[in-house]
Amino acid sequence: MKRKLLISLFFASTVFLVAAQTTSPAPKPNLSVTADLTSIQQPLTKIFLSYYNTSTKFRFNDSVDLRNTKTATFQLNLSEPILAQLRVVPDRSADTSKKARQASARDFLSVYLEAGKIVVIAKDSLSASVVTGSKSHESYTALKTKAAVYDPSFTALYAKYSDARKAKVSTELIEKSIDSLDKIVKEKVYLSFIKAPATKNSPVAIYALTQYAGYAINPVTAEPAFKQLGALPRNLPSGKIFEERIALAKKLEVGQYAIPFSQADTAGKIFSLASLKGKVVLVDFWASWCGPCRAENPNVVSAFHKYKDKGFTVLGVSLDQPGAKERWMKAIHDDGLTWNHVSDLKYWDNEVSKAYGIQAIPQNYLLDAEGKIIGKNLRGEALQTFLKNLFETSSGTN
């Protein structure tokens, strides 16, 4: 099931951001963002503006104190239009209802920034704001409105999936329904935006392309879509980065040899993928902090014990954070992950994950005994079925 149970680099970077440090002088601002929050009744302490530019690896996070005002202005410099988040922090000491405090704590707005003067006027909440001064935001809002039509259907399917998991019954048909609906949205909403003459040259077309392609790019579908873009988005820094991701994805297609790597294991000793040659290996990208990864671990454990005597093993590559080695090792112990593990504890900057273009976890690659990729992103019943066909059918057992 491609759409669910993923923790993405974008999400992790935009929710828990730290200001990037630089030794060079800050460029002259080419954008001002003014937020008028006077209609929000709940007392506020701060408003944050944040974004992560994957092209330049630049993290922006700034805040304005709102204890004596309900208006905030941010000045910044953009290298290209980009999706950002505005988020307000309520005054928890204020004498307001618990419900009001909770609503305010979840109050945020995604806004597509571009050079110029952007004004955000809240209508009782930040999330209900009216945004002016950004044509890119207008395109983004129209695109999200079309995608939102399918939200109720996804919600209903996810509820069925959750109920099936709790009842410990097969989720295969539900997962196929989710994937089918996801494909419809990608083609009817995002691919249509990329192809349409009125929007194919919009900077937002790159955002539409990333939604269409997903985190694990299939170059067979992603490359033709990229070529549908207008010259402007193709030549943006993010457009160039996406083109590079397509090139990398081609190197990681089924049938290609896996990119070799070595990294420190839990004992600090260098462990290489090459040392597992002769075994069928699941290279599993995960982290102790990743809920979907931890939820998938029992399935991987089951597969490991079922087929380890037939030449199957797992190599875990963790995207755990700096200073979190004990948490990483505890998760290995708690989840019973009795196979080899490596990590450089660099979070999303993990060298192996970057070499493989990992944008979300969990993700995995299944390699044959020669190190050739024979499967990708096999989770849940898909992993069990693939391994059963691989080991039991080939051995002539039922």
Disulfide bonds with the S-S distance in Angstrom:
Cys290-Cys293 2.29
